[in-house]
């Protein structure tokens, strides 16, 4: 009887583990929304989707009463969640709810401050400590913080500016070059030092207590775009009690999300930031379609580009429009193709496209260039055949010279 009981317990434990693996979610997340000076009806469902897409979170959305409503009815049990994502800027919460939130964070709860959530609650001292920097704050709340060259020094330095004035501004929406400041932080580890973010508002002149705060990344607020001419903080972390707070100013939402939320840079830093806030670590790999310093990378359906996507899209390539899927394939080869067997798998996939009569000249030229450095004698027959085509002859001859077995 005792053995049967122990077996039942073991099976129950195994089922629990399998459920966690199959249905995703080591962590529970709560997205708080309902009032905002931005389009929360578009952004909040996307944030929930992005969290669950990692298969590390189960997420739900809770809405406050509408503006002017009875905020005493808004009283979530924050302690049930590993991370609370704030997509909120509206009426002040009740004192009871604010106290519960402060306790939750002090006791180790994770928080993500998303975009306009740093506009919220300027008179709430504890909240200002949590977010580090925000809109609507003044010199009584703390300094401006940014990076710039100081005293004719060559390297950019963090500037603590106590000039009086109101916090919060932005210029025109435009693409931003993001600069990583803390490369070894778990959220930023493995990301490029510089990368382009999709058209967005660049929050500037934020100010606040900035205690227990680290600036993970900045973006230059170009005066030509109505900016400050300074390198403004855009990704921030703070510690409050035992709690961890990740603060991203990125993500201005259009009706369908738009380029600011579709940007892979925003998506990945949000997902990694949420995991860090929940656990203090980041286990997510940097995806193959992460942007670089040359071009923005967007996900129109907010999902990572798969190898199947690459192989489906590349044959129809028009180089003048996009090389996104080819670059993604290149990144896969460089990351995964460290063994001869992996390289051979990629080579076979590319040979199929080169043999496809419907594939464009642009597609075949790009693949010939790639095969020239990583291909084998397996590619020689198709490359030799393509050399008969005048449009492809130069690319094929070059590839053949690299593939030709040595005598």
Secondary structure by P-SEA (a helix, b strand, c coil): caaaaaaaaaaaaaaaaaaaaaacccbbbbbbbccccccccccaaaaaaaaaaaccccbbbbbcccccccccccccccccccbbbbccccccccaaaaaaaaaaaaabbbbbbcccccccccccaaaaaaaccccccccccbbbbbbbbcccccbbbbbbcccbbbbbccccccccccccccccccccccccccccccccccccccccccccccccbbbbbcccccccccccccccccccccbbbbbbcccccccccccccccaaaaaaaaaaaaaaaccccccccccccccccbbbbccccccccaaaaaaccccccccccaaaaaaaaaaaaaccccaaaaaaaaaaaaaaaacccccaaaaaaaaaaacccccccaaaaaaaacccccaaaaaaaaaaaacccc
